[in-house]
Amino acid sequence: MDITLGKTVIIKNMGWNLICPLVRCILVYKQEDDKREHCLKILDQLVQLCNAKELFLGLLEQIEQTSGEQVCQTVMLLLQPLQTVLFKLQNKKAYSVGLSLAMIMNQLTPLPVPYTKQQIQEDKLGLCQCCNAVVDFAKPFVNEVVKNMEKSSECNDMELKEELLKFCVKSLKYPLLTAQLEQLESIEEHPFRRFATEIIDILWDMRELIPLVFLHHKGRSPSWENEEFVDIEQKNSADSLACLSYLMFVQYFGIDCFPMVFSPSYLLQCNMTHIEVLLKRTEESVLSKGLDLFESSLLRMEDNSLLHQYLEFSDFITVPQNLVKVMTLCPIEHLRKKSLNILQLFIDKFDAEGKYTLFRCLLKTSNHAGVEGYIVQNIKDQIHLSLTKVCDNSWFTGHHLISLLDLVLLLPEGAETDLLQNSDRIMASLNLLRYLIIKDNEYNNQTGVWTMLAKIEQNFLKPLHVGLNMSKAHYEAEIKNKKENRREAHNSNTVCSVTVSGEKMPAMTTEMQLQVLRSALFTFDLIESVLARVEELIEVKIKAVT
């Protein structure tokens, strides 16, 4: 009897040392092996007999020491024992639950999140399964908090609630921020959609869902003494809150709980902070969420309904600027195209003064000829609506328009402007000027173009003539040199290397170089023909008046 009692005491105080070898054996043995079953029973006995505090530390140590492919297997193996031990702990239970969840999430975070349909189905590392196991592990503690909240209006166990809230916020950043959350065919229960549903449900049950949706991360910071920790915490919470908005307003998780009393413009304003966070990222999975959230927020609104005063909020300026960066720098074609469509959607939602202000801002900040050409085309469309009386709009006629045309009808560096690089903007500006000359006569002068004609000729048309002559002469000389070099070498396959942004591009043969130079000359001819047509129209109109 004493021997049995002695063994029990030894197991109670020292048994936690068996956790490491037991886990190692369980992971080595195959699922159907009897030895594995025996090890599981021993583990179960240790949970029943060992000192709860010692065993708790032993289990966490084992989770902390695991790495690579065994992380998910180890976590799933130890979740049930860990949960049982946590319920046995009387002191610092909230702290222990928080420590457990933090340790588990820290171990999972380095693992790559399955993104494609095939990766999700294969789930090689077991992350999909493990995430849902972890949320099941947390549920009993959530239920405990909810029961306490139901008993009184105040939650008696605020510490436990805060630890569970931290877990939810971490889960929003990983794995949900980078996870593929669209419904996939032939996957009956999407593991990450299930996980997202569970996280949203926990937040709702703890009465934290709606407060989190409207919590702007810029105004909140924890009381860290080290400023570096403050920055890290703010960035993490910003990513998490952005993901939460995406889940609610794009995937509609928890949308039934959301009060339908807010205007679309207010929701857009709330989401702009989150959209800005997502658009700054470069990963396809995160960037696409930002575009989807922006598009979803805009589609709720009527055209011309967004007041220009919203542009006083910094997010309403920085978000379109970030969108322009996606349009011009993102290597993924479908995201570039989508960002262009969303920019147009954003423009369409503003009232006339808002469009006018946005155009001025983008012309000054985009630093990309293609984007500037696109904005000029939009300006032309708004002028057309004003002139055809479709809408009574003073912002795209008269002195307001003259101020805007000062930004459009000029060459940034005069005659020395790189015409090839700026060809999109130049062509759009010439087409706009041609339209104004045709549609607006000198008697009415609604657009003010006739008032500023001398200025346009001085700042735009004359420098363009000079620039075209210089550029054509340069490129024609280059073509002549290439042809002479080719004859001297008696080999049209001579190659040259080209370096762009520090990266060596594929070698170009002389024929390829000639083709590029001829294409440039064709662009100059096209600009020259439109320029000639504009000057002809101006001359005809002036003669008609005199």
C-alpha positions in Angstrom: 0.0 0.0 0.0 2.9 2.3 0.9 4.7 1.4 -2.3 1.6 2.2 -4.3 1.2 5.5 -2.5 4.8 6.3 -3.0 4.5 5.7 -6.8 1.5 7.9 -6.9 3.4 10.7 -5.1 6.3 10.3 -7.5 4.0 10.4 -10.5 2.2 13.4 -9.1 5.4 15.4 -8.7 7.7 14.0 -11.4 5.4 12.6 -14.0 5.4 15.7 -16.1 9.0 14.8 -17.1 7.4 11.9 -19.2 5.5 14.3 -21.5 8.5 14.8 -23.9 9.3 11.1 -24.5 5.6 10.2 -24.6 4.9 12.8 -27.3 7.9 11.7 -29.3 6.7 8.1 -29.2 3.1 9.0 -30.1 4.3 10.9 -33.2 6.6 8.1 -34.3 4.0 5.3 -34.0 1.4 5.0 -36.8 -2.3 5.6 -36.1 -3.2 1.9 -36.0 -0.3 0.8 -33.8 -1.2 -0.6 -30.4 1.9 1.0 -28.8 0.5 4.4 -29.8 -2.8 3.7 -28.0 -0.9 2.6 -24.9 1.1 5.9 -24.9 -2.1 7.9 -25.3 -3.6 6.1 -22.2 -0.4 6.8 -20.2 -0.7 10.5 -21.2 -4.3 10.5 -20.1 -3.3 9.0 -16.7 -0.6 11.6 -16.3 -3.3 14.3 -16.8 -5.4 12.8 -14.0 -2.6 12.2 -11.5 0.1 14.8 -12.0 0.3 18.2 -10.2 -1.7 20.5 -12.5 0.8 23.4 -12.3 3.8 21.2 -13.1 1.9 19.4 -15.9 0.7 22.7 -17.4 4.3 24.0 -17.7 5.4 20.6 -19.1 2.7 20.7 -21.8 3.6 24.3 -22.8 7.3 23.5 -22.9 6.6 20.6 -25.2 4.5 22.9 -27.5 7.2 25.5 -27.4 10.0 23.0 -28.4 8.2 21.6 -31.4 9.0 22.9 -34.9 8.4 22.4 -38.6 6.1 19.7 -39.8 5.4 18.4 -36.2 3.9 21.7 -34.9 0.3 21.0 -35.8 0.5 17.3 -34.9 1.9 18.2 -31.4 -0.6 21.0 -30.8 -3.6 18.9 -31.7 -2.3 16.0 -29.6 -1.9 18.2 -26.5 -4.9 20.4 -26.7 -7.3 18.1 -24.8 -4.8 17.4 -22.0 -4.0 21.1 -21.8 -7.7 22.0 -21.6 -8.2 19.5 -18.8 -5.3 20.8 -16.8 -6.4 24.5 -17.2 -9.8 23.6 -15.7 -7.9 22.1 -12.7 -6.0 25.3 -12.1 -7.6 27.6 -9.5 -5.1 30.4 -9.4 -4.2 32.6 -12.4 -6.5 30.7 -14.7 -7.1 33.6 -17.0 -3.3 34.2 -17.3 -2.7 30.5 -18.0 -5.4 30.3 -20.7 -3.9 33.4 -22.3 -0.4 32.0 -22.1 -1.5 28.8 -23.7 -3.3 30.5 -26.6 -0.4 32.9 -27.2 2.1 30.0 -27.2 0.0 28.0 -29.6 -0.5 30.9 -32.0 3.2 31.8 -31.8 4.1 28.3 -32.9 1.5 28.2 -35.7 2.3 31.7 -37.1 5.5 30.8 -39.0 3.7 28.1 -41.0 2.6 29.0 -44.5 -1.2 29.4 -44.9 -2.7 27.1 -47.6 -4.1 29.4 -50.3 -5.1 27.5 -53.4 -7.9 25.0 -53.5 -5.4 22.1 -53.9 -3.3 23.3 -50.9 -6.4 23.6 -48.7 -7.6 20.2 -49.7 -4.1 18.6 -49.1 -3.4 20.6 -45.9 0.1 19.1 -45.8 1.1 20.5 -42.4 -2.4 20.1 -40.9 -2.8 23.9 -40.3 -6.5 24.0 -41.4 -7.4 21.2 -39.1 -5.3 22.6 -36.2 -6.8 26.1 -36.4 -10.3 24.7 -35.9 -9.1 22.4 -33.1 -7.6 25.5 -31.3 -10.9 27.4 -31.5 -12.7 24.4 -30.2 -10.2 24.3 -27.3 -11.1 27.9 -26.5 -14.9 27.5 -26.6 -15.4 26.2 -23.0 -13.5 29.3 -21.6 -15.7 31.5 -23.9 -18.8 29.9 -22.5 -17.5 30.5 -19.0 -17.1 34.3 -19.7 -20.6 34.4 -21.4 -22.3 32.8 -18.4 -20.7 35.3 -16.1 -21.9 38.1 -18.4 -25.4 36.8 -18.4 -25.5 36.7 -14.6 -24.7 40.4 -14.4 -24.3 43.3 -16.7 -20.6 43.5 -15.8 -18.3 40.7 -16.7 -16.8 39.4 -13.5 -13.9 37.7 -15.3 -12.5 40.6 -17.3 -9.0 39.0 -17.4 -10.2 35.9 -19.1 -12.3 37.9 -21.5 -9.3 40.0 -22.4 -7.1 37.0 -23.0 -9.8 35.5 -25.3 -10.1 38.8 -27.1 -6.4 38.9 -27.7 -6.6 35.4 -29.2 -9.4 36.5 -31.6 -7.5 39.5 -32.7 -4.4 37.4 -33.3 -6.5 34.9 -35.3 -7.8 37.7 -37.5 -4.2 38.5 -38.5 -3.1 34.9 -38.8 -4.3 32.9 -40.5 -7.4 34.8 -41.7 -5.6 37.9 -43.2 -3.7 35.8 -45.7 -6.2 32.9 -46.1 -8.3 32.3 -49.2 -11.9 32.9 -47.9 -13.9 32.7 -51.1 -16.3 29.7 -51.3 -14.6 27.0 -53.2 -16.3 24.3 -55.3 -16.1 20.7 -54.2 -15.0 21.7 -50.7 -18.0 21.0 -48.6 -16.8 22.8 -45.4 -14.1 25.4 -46.1 -11.8 25.1 -43.1 -10.9 28.8 -43.0 -14.5 29.9 -43.5 -15.5 27.7 -40.6 -12.6 29.2 -38.5 -13.7 32.7 -39.4 -17.3 32.0 -38.4 -16.2 30.7 -35.0 -14.0 33.8 -34.4 -16.8 36.1 -35.3 -19.2 34.1 -33.1 -16.9 34.4 -30.1 -16.6 38.1 -30.5 -20.3 38.5 -30.8 -21.0 36.3 -27.7 -18.5 38.4 -25.7 -20.2 41.6 -27.0 -17.0 42.8 -28.6 -17.8 42.4 -32.3 -19.5 45.8 -33.0 -17.0 47.8 -30.8 -14.1 46.2 -32.7 -15.6 47.1 -36.1 -15.7 50.7 -35.2 -12.4 50.8 -33.3 -10.0 52.9 -35.4 -6.5 51.7 -34.6 -4.9 55.1 -34.9 -6.5 56.4 -31.7 -5.6 53.4 -29.5 -2.3 52.3 -28.1 -1.4 50.0 -25.2 0.7 51.3 -22.3 4.1 50.0 -23.4 7.2 51.8 -22.1 9.1 50.7 -25.2 7.9 52.7 -28.3 9.0 49.9 -30.6 6.4 47.6 -28.9 3.7 50.3 -29.4 4.4 50.4 -33.1 4.3 46.6 -33.4 1.1 46.4 -31.4 -0.6 49.1 -33.5 0.4 47.4 -36.8 -0.8 44.0 -35.6 -4.1 45.4 -34.4 -4.5 47.5 -37.7 -4.1 44.3 -39.8 -6.6 42.4 -37.6 -9.2 45.1 -37.7 -8.8 45.5 -41.4 -9.4 41.7 -41.8 -12.5 41.9 -39.5 -14.0 44.6 -41.8 -13.3 42.5 -44.8 -15.0 39.5 -43.1 -18.1 41.5 -42.3 -18.6 43.7 -45.3 -17.3 41.5 -48.1 -17.8 37.9 -46.9 -20.8 38.9 -44.7 -19.6 36.9 -41.6 -21.7 38.3 -38.7 -23.5 40.8 -40.9 -26.9 39.7 -39.4 -25.7 41.1 -36.1 -24.7 44.4 -37.6 -27.1 47.3 -37.0 -28.5 48.6 -40.3 -28.6 52.2 -39.3 -25.4 53.6 -40.8 -25.3 55.5 -44.1 -23.1 54.0 -46.9 -20.9 57.1 -46.8 -20.2 56.7 -43.0 -19.4 53.0 -43.5 -17.0 54.0 -46.3 -15.4 56.5 -44.0 -15.0 53.9 -41.3 -13.5 51.4 -43.8 -11.0 53.8 -45.5 -8.6 53.3 -42.6 -8.7 49.5 -43.1 -8.5 49.8 -46.9 -5.4 51.9 -46.6 -3.8 49.3 -44.4 -4.6 46.5 -46.9 -3.5 48.4 -50.0 -0.1 49.0 -48.6 0.6 45.3 -48.6 2.1 43.5 -51.5 0.9 39.9 -51.0 -1.9 39.0 -53.4 -4.1 37.4 -50.7 -4.0 40.7 -48.6 -4.0 43.2 -51.5 -7.1 41.5 -53.1 -8.9 41.8 -49.7 -8.2 45.6 -49.7 -9.5 46.0 -53.3 -12.6 43.9 -52.5 -13.4 45.9 -49.3 -13.0 49.2 -51.2 -15.2 48.0 -54.1 -17.9 46.6 -51.7 -17.9 49.9 -49.7 -18.3 52.0 -52.9 -21.0 49.8 -54.5 -23.3 50.6 -51.6 -23.4 54.2 -52.7 -25.2 56.2 -55.4 -23.2 58.0 -58.0 -22.5 61.7 -57.2 -23.7 61.2 -53.6 -20.3 61.4 -51.8 -19.8 65.0 -50.5 -16.5 66.7 -51.3 -16.0 67.4 -47.6 -14.9 63.8 -47.2 -11.7 64.7 -49.0 -10.7 66.6 -45.9 -10.1 63.2 -44.3 -6.5 62.2 -45.0 -7.6 58.6 -45.8 -9.7 59.8 -48.8 -6.5 61.2 -50.4 -4.0 58.5 -49.4 -6.2 55.6 -50.5 -6.6 56.6 -54.1 -2.8 57.4 -54.2 -2.2 53.8 -52.9 -4.6 52.6 -55.5 -2.6 54.3 -58.2 0.5 52.5 -57.0 -1.3 49.2 -57.3 -2.4 50.2 -60.9 1.1 51.0 -61.9 3.5 48.8 -59.9 1.6 45.6 -59.0 3.0 42.7 -61.0 -0.4 40.8 -61.0 -2.4 41.9 -64.0 -5.9 41.1 -62.8 -5.3 43.2 -59.6 -4.0 46.1 -61.8 -7.2 46.0 -63.9 -9.4 45.8 -60.8 -7.7 48.7 -59.2 -8.3 50.8 -62.3 -12.1 49.9 -62.2 -12.2 50.8 -58.5 -10.6 54.2 -59.1 -13.3 55.0 -61.7 -15.9 53.8 -59.2 -14.4 56.1 -56.5 -14.4 59.1 -58.9 -18.1 58.4 -59.9 -19.3 58.5 -56.3 -18.1 62.1 -55.6 -20.1 65.3 -56.2 -18.8 67.7 -58.8 -16.5 69.6 -56.4 -15.2 66.3 -55.0 -14.3 65.1 -58.5 -12.6 68.4 -59.3 -10.5 68.3 -56.1 -9.6 64.6 -56.6 -8.5 65.3 -60.2 -6.2 68.1 -59.1 -4.7 65.9 -56.4 -4.1 62.9 -58.7 -2.6 65.1 -61.4 -0.1 66.5 -59.0 0.8 63.2 -57.2 0.4 60.2 -59.5 3.8 60.8 -61.4 2.6 58.4 -64.1 1.7 59.5 -67.6 -0.8 56.7 -68.1 -2.7 57.7 -64.9 -2.5 61.4 -65.8 -3.9 60.6 -69.2 -6.8 58.7 -67.6 -7.6 61.6 -65.3 -7.5 64.0 -68.3 -10.0 61.8 -70.1 -12.3 61.9 -67.0 -12.0 65.7 -67.0 -13.1 65.7 -70.6 -16.1 63.6 -69.7 -17.1 66.0 -66.9 -16.8 69.0 -69.2 -19.0 67.3 -71.8 -21.7 66.7 -69.2 -21.5 70.4 -68.2 -21.7 71.7 -71.8 -24.5 69.4 -72.8 -26.5 70.5 -69.7 -26.8 66.9 -68.5 -25.9 68.4 -65.1 -25.6 72.0 -63.9 -21.9 72.1 -63.0 -19.9 75.2 -62.5 -16.8 73.2 -61.5 -16.0 72.2 -65.0 -16.7 75.5 -66.7 -15.4 79.0 -66.3 -12.7 80.1 -63.9 -12.6 76.7 -62.0 -11.9 74.9 -65.3 -9.3 77.4 -66.3 -7.4 76.6 -63.1 -7.6 72.9 -63.8 -6.5 73.3 -67.5 -3.4 75.1 -66.2 -2.3 71.7 -64.8 -3.4 69.7 -67.9 -2.3 71.8 -70.9 1.4 72.1 -70.3 4.6 70.1 -70.7 6.2 69.3 -67.3 9.8 70.2 -68.5 9.0 72.3 -71.5 10.5 71.3 -74.8 12.9 68.9 -73.0 10.0 66.7 -71.7 10.4 63.1 -72.5 7.6 62.9 -75.1 7.7 59.1 -75.4 7.4 58.5 -71.6 4.6 61.2 -71.4 2.8 60.2 -74.6 -0.4 59.0 -72.9 -0.8 62.3 -71.0 0.1 64.4 -74.1 -2.4 62.6 -76.4 -5.2 62.9 -73.8 -4.4 66.6 -73.3 -4.4 67.2 -77.1 -7.7 65.4 -77.5 -9.2 67.4 -74.6 -8.0 70.7 -76.3 -9.4 69.5 -79.7 -12.8 68.8 -78.0 -12.9 72.2 -76.3 -12.1 74.1 -79.5 -14.8 72.2 -81.4 -17.6 72.3 -78.7 -17.0 75.8 -77.2 -17.1 78.8 -79.5 -15.4 82.1 -78.8 -18.7 83.9 -78.3 -20.0 81.7 -75.4 -16.5 80.8 -74.1 -18.1 78.7 -71.3 -15.0 76.7 -70.7 -12.7 79.8 -70.7 -10.4 78.1 -73.2 -10.4 81.1 -75.6 -9.4 83.4 -72.8 -6.3 81.3 -72.1 -5.5 80.4 -75.7 -2.3 82.5 -75.8 -1.1 80.8 -72.5 -1.9 77.4 -73.9 0.2 78.1 -77.1 3.1 79.4 -75.0 3.1 76.6 -72.4 1.9 73.7 -74.4 1.7 73.9 -78.2 5.0 75.7 -79.0 7.1 73.6 -76.6 5.5 70.5 -78.0 6.4 71.5 -81.5 10.0 72.0 -80.5 10.1 68.8 -78.5 8.7 66.8 -81.4 11.3 68.1 -83.8 14.1 67.3 -81.3 12.8 63.9 -80.5 12.2 62.9 -84.1 15.7 64.1 -85.2 17.3 62.1 -82.3 15.4 58.9 -83.1 16.0 59.2 -86.8 19.7 59.6 -86.2 19.7 56.5 -83.9 18.0 54.5 -86.6 20.6 55.6 -89.2 23.4 54.7 -86.8 21.9 51.2 -86.1 21.6 50.5 -89.9 25.2 51.6 -90.5 26.5 49.5 -87.6 24.5 46.5 -89.0 26.1 46.9 -92.4 29.5 47.1 -90.9 29.0 44.0 -88.8 27.4 42.1 -91.7 25.3 40.5 -89.1 21.8 41.5 -88.2 21.9 39.3 -85.1 24.4 41.5 -83.2 23.0 41.9 -79.7 23.1 44.5 -77.0 22.2 44.3 -73.3 19.7 46.6 -71.6 19.5 47.3 -67.9 16.3 48.5 -66.3 16.1 49.4 -62.5 19.3 47.5 -62.0 18.1 44.3 -63.6 19.5 43.0 -66.9 16.8 42.5 -69.5 16.9 39.9 -72.3 19.4 40.8 -75.0 18.1 42.7 -78.0 19.2 42.1 -81.6 19.8 45.1 -83.9 16.4 44.3 -85.6 14.6 44.4 -82.3 16.3 47.8 -81.4 15.2 49.2 -84.8 11.7 48.0 -84.2 11.6 49.9 -80.9 13.0 53.1 -82.5 10.5 52.9 -85.3 7.6 52.5 -82.8 8.8 55.6 -81.1 8.8 57.5 -84.3 5.2 56.3 -85.0 4.1 57.7 -81.6 5.7 61.1 -82.4 3.9 61.1 -85.8 0.6 60.3 -84.1 1.1 63.2 -81.6 2.1 65.5 -84.5 -1.0 64.7 -86.5 -3.3 65.5 -83.6 -1.3 68.7 -82.8 -1.7 69.8 -86.4 -5.4 69.1 -86.3 -5.8 71.2 -83.1 -3.9 74.1 -84.6 -6.0 73.9 -87.8 -9.2 74.1 -85.7 -7.9 77.1 -83.8 -7.0 78.9 -87.0 -10.4 78.2 -88.6 -12.3 79.4 -85.5 -10.2 82.6 -85.3 -10.7 83.3 -89.0 -14.4 82.8 -88.7 -14.6 85.4 -85.8 -12.4 88.0 -87.6 
